[in-house]
Amino acid sequence: MNKPRFEKSAPKKAYDKKPFAKKPTEKPTFDKKPFEKKSVAAKQVIDKVEATGEESEQIVLKGRHEVVQALESAQKIETVYISLGVKGPIASVVRGLASKTGVPVKDLPADVFGKRFGDKSQGFAAVCGSFEYCTLEKIIEHANSGNGIIVALNGVEDARNLGAIVRTVEASGCSGVIIPKHRCAGMTDWAMRTAQGAASYLPVARVGNLSDALEELKEENFWVVGLDGGSSKKYNEVVYNGKVVLVAGGEDVGLGERVKKCCDDLVSIPLVGKTPSLNVSVSLGIALYEVLRQKSFFVKNI
């Protein structure tokens, strides 16, 4: 019996065993517009601050003298904080002044107060709004009714120097300080602390363009005198018998060419030692009291 024949089956095709290609997945795309809007909004805020000079940060006054001066001058204060570690009658004085002006007082444990306001605050702090600058017109009005002396600053970027100048100007009975909105320190915490309460009484104006402000003052019959270390004329060689604006610049940039051109006189303070310059607040104090000395002389001899 013949065995059945089986045909050999055709060899199986070899399949490519490469893994199946994954279908490319699209990466999720995020709409970047919200982020762009935020950056634009942030830029608008920055532009507003630069254009108007408005500062949203609160000022915190630290120290018993600063707080007392602020309360006595009716400066806008949101809250006064007193450490429970304070001893002596000064706490009662601060509470009494705060009560008269309707300012709330909050007592804090000494350790909590120290963490919040630092150990050098003498146990007293006052949280205020941003510093209120006055207008140039207000300073002119104040000068016309006072001794007719105004101080203008350009490029003074150290807030402590500004505070020291404000203190000197107020103590001398002068009419106010003018600062530009750009490239100059403002009345910050450091400036207020260095001023030792003087900023509560002295008008400070912030202007968009200092050169324009000086030209406006000249139209109001003010004699503009700039402190310039390169001038050959000494500060005591000028006759200060009328309304005067003393202008000083930062220790690094000086007055600046535009401001120099606005000055009617440029004067210097002679130096004898090897130190090339004086601190701007010291220079202003020297020149300012020479102006006051001469004005007193002219008043006595009229």
C-alpha positions in Angstrom: 0.0 0.0 0.0 1.5 3.2 -1.1 1.9 5.9 1.6 0.3 9.2 0.8 2.6 11.9 -0.3 2.6 15.1 1.5 3.8 18.1 -0.3 6.2 20.2 1.6 4.6 23.4 2.5 6.1 26.6 1.1 8.6 28.1 3.5 7.0 30.8 5.7 7.9 34.3 4.8 10.2 36.0 7.1 8.6 39.0 8.5 10.5 42.0 9.6 10.6 41.8 13.3 11.3 45.5 13.8 9.1 47.0 16.4 6.1 48.8 15.2 6.9 52.5 14.6 5.1 54.5 17.2 2.8 57.1 15.9 4.5 60.4 16.6 2.5 62.2 19.3 2.2 65.9 19.2 3.6 67.7 22.2 1.0 69.7 23.9 1.2 73.4 23.1 0.4 76.0 25.7 -1.0 79.3 24.9 1.7 81.8 25.9 -0.6 84.8 25.8 -1.4 84.7 29.5 2.3 84.9 30.3 2.8 87.7 27.9 -0.1 89.6 29.4 1.5 89.2 32.8 4.8 90.5 31.6 3.1 93.4 29.9 1.2 94.2 33.0 4.4 94.1 35.1 6.1 96.3 32.6 3.2 98.8 32.9 3.6 98.9 36.6 7.3 99.5 36.4 6.8 102.2 33.7 4.2 103.9 36.0 6.6 104.0 38.9 9.4 105.3 36.7 7.1 107.9 35.1 5.3 109.1 38.2 7.8 108.4 40.9 5.0 106.7 42.9 6.1 104.0 45.3 3.7 101.4 46.6 6.0 100.2 49.4 5.1 101.1 52.9 7.6 103.0 55.0 8.4 101.6 58.5 9.7 104.1 61.0 11.9 102.6 63.7 13.0 104.2 66.9 11.3 106.2 69.6 12.4 109.6 68.3 11.3 108.9 64.8 7.9 107.6 65.9 7.3 110.6 68.3 8.3 113.1 65.5 5.9 111.4 63.1 3.0 111.5 65.5 3.7 115.1 66.5 3.8 116.2 62.9 0.5 114.5 62.1 2.2 112.3 59.5 -0.1 109.6 58.1 0.5 106.5 60.2 -1.4 103.2 59.9 -0.3 101.5 63.1 2.2 102.0 65.9 3.9 98.9 67.4 5.4 98.9 70.9 7.5 96.2 72.4 6.3 94.9 75.8 9.9 95.1 76.9 9.9 98.9 76.8 10.5 100.5 80.2 10.0 104.1 81.3 7.5 106.9 80.6 8.2 107.1 76.9 5.7 104.3 76.1 3.0 106.4 77.8 4.0 109.5 75.7 3.8 107.5 72.5 0.4 106.1 73.5 -0.9 109.5 74.3 0.2 111.0 71.0 -1.3 108.1 69.1 -4.6 108.4 70.9 -4.8 112.1 70.0 -4.3 111.4 66.3 -6.5 108.3 66.3 -3.6 105.9 65.4 -4.1 102.4 66.7 -1.4 101.0 69.0 -0.4 97.3 69.1 1.7 95.7 71.8 4.0 92.9 70.8 6.1 90.5 73.0 9.8 91.6 72.9 10.9 88.6 70.9 8.2 89.0 68.3 8.9 92.7 68.0 12.6 92.0 67.6 12.0 89.5 64.8 9.7 91.8 62.9 11.5 95.2 63.4 15.0 94.4 64.5 16.9 94.8 67.8 17.9 98.4 67.0 14.3 99.8 66.9 14.3 100.8 70.6 11.0 99.0 71.0 9.0 101.4 68.8 7.9 101.2 65.2 5.3 102.9 63.0 4.0 101.6 59.8 3.1 104.4 57.4 2.0 104.8 53.8 4.5 105.9 51.1 6.1 109.3 51.6 4.0 112.2 50.4 6.0 114.5 48.1 4.8 118.0 47.6 4.7 120.1 44.4 7.4 122.5 43.2 4.9 125.3 43.5 4.4 124.5 47.2 8.1 124.8 47.9 8.3 128.1 46.0 5.4 129.4 48.1 7.1 128.2 51.3 10.4 129.9 50.2 8.7 133.2 49.4 7.1 133.3 52.9 10.3 132.0 54.6 14.0 132.7 54.3 14.1 132.1 50.5 16.6 129.2 50.5 15.9 125.9 48.6 18.2 122.9 48.1 18.1 120.9 44.9 19.9 117.5 44.4 20.9 115.6 41.3 22.2 112.1 41.2 22.3 111.6 45.0 21.6 107.8 45.0 22.4 107.0 48.7 19.2 107.3 50.7 21.2 108.0 53.9 22.9 111.0 52.2 19.4 112.2 51.3 18.2 111.8 54.8 21.2 113.6 56.2 20.6 116.5 53.8 16.9 116.7 54.7 17.9 116.8 58.4 20.4 119.7 57.8 18.0 121.7 55.6 15.1 121.4 58.1 17.4 122.2 61.1 18.6 125.4 59.3 15.1 126.6 58.7 15.3 126.5 54.9 12.3 126.0 52.7 12.6 122.6 51.1 14.4 120.0 49.0 13.9 119.2 45.4 14.9 115.8 43.9 14.4 114.3 40.4 12.3 111.2 40.0 15.1 109.3 38.1 18.6 108.4 39.2 18.2 109.8 42.7 17.3 108.2 46.0 13.8 108.7 47.3 12.4 109.1 50.8 12.7 105.5 51.8 13.0 103.9 55.2 16.7 104.6 55.3 16.2 108.2 54.3 13.5 108.7 56.9 15.6 107.1 59.7 18.7 109.2 58.9 16.6 112.3 58.8 15.7 111.8 62.4 12.2 113.1 62.1 13.0 116.1 60.0 11.2 114.7 57.0 7.9 115.1 58.9 8.3 118.9 58.8 10.3 119.7 55.6 8.6 119.8 52.2 10.3 117.5 49.6 9.3 117.8 46.0 10.0 115.2 43.3 10.1 116.5 39.8 10.3 114.9 36.4 13.2 117.1 35.1 15.5 118.9 37.5 16.8 121.3 34.8 13.3 122.4 33.9 12.5 123.0 37.6 15.6 125.1 38.0 14.6 127.2 35.0 11.2 127.7 36.6 12.9 128.8 39.8 15.0 131.3 37.9 11.8 132.8 36.5 10.7 133.2 40.1 13.8 135.3 40.7 15.9 132.6 42.5 19.7 132.7 42.0 20.8 129.2 41.3 24.3 128.2 42.7 25.8 124.9 42.0 28.5 123.1 44.1 31.2 122.0 41.7 34.6 120.9 42.9 36.2 122.0 39.6 35.1 125.7 40.0 37.8 128.3 40.7 35.3 130.4 42.6 35.0 129.7 46.3 31.6 129.2 48.0 32.2 132.3 50.2 33.0 134.6 47.3 29.4 134.8 46.1 27.0 137.4 47.6 23.8 135.7 48.7 21.5 138.5 49.4 18.4 137.3 47.5 16.4 134.1 47.0 18.9 131.2 46.5 18.8 127.6 45.2 21.8 125.6 46.3 22.3 122.6 43.9 24.5 119.6 44.8 25.3 116.5 42.8 26.1 112.9 43.7 29.7 112.1 44.7 30.1 109.9 41.6 28.3 111.9 38.8 28.4 115.4 40.2 26.0 118.0 38.9 25.8 116.9 35.3 26.3 119.1 32.3 22.6 120.0 31.8 22.3 121.1 35.5 25.5 123.0 35.3 24.2 125.1 32.4 21.2 126.0 34.4 23.3 127.4 37.3 24.0 131.2 37.6 27.1 130.5 39.6 29.4 127.5 40.2 31.3 127.4 43.4 33.7 125.0 45.2 34.8 124.3 48.8 38.6 124.4 49.0 40.3 121.2 50.3 43.7 121.3 52.0 44.3 117.6 52.8 44.8 114.6 50.4 41.1 113.6 50.5 39.8 114.5 47.0 36.2 115.3 48.0 33.7 115.8 50.9 30.5 113.9 51.5 27.7 115.6 49.6 25.7 116.3 52.9 28.8 117.8 54.5 29.4 120.1 51.4 25.9 121.3 51.4 25.9 122.0 55.1 29.1 124.2 54.8 27.7 126.2 51.8 24.2 126.4 53.3 25.4 128.0 56.5 27.5 130.5 54.6 24.3 131.5 52.8 22.5 131.8 56.1 25.4 133.8 57.6 25.3 136.3 54.8 21.5 136.6 54.8 21.6 137.3 58.6 24.2 140.0 58.0 22.2 141.7 55.3 19.0 141.6 57.4 20.9 143.2 60.4 22.3 146.0 58.3 19.2 147.0 56.4 
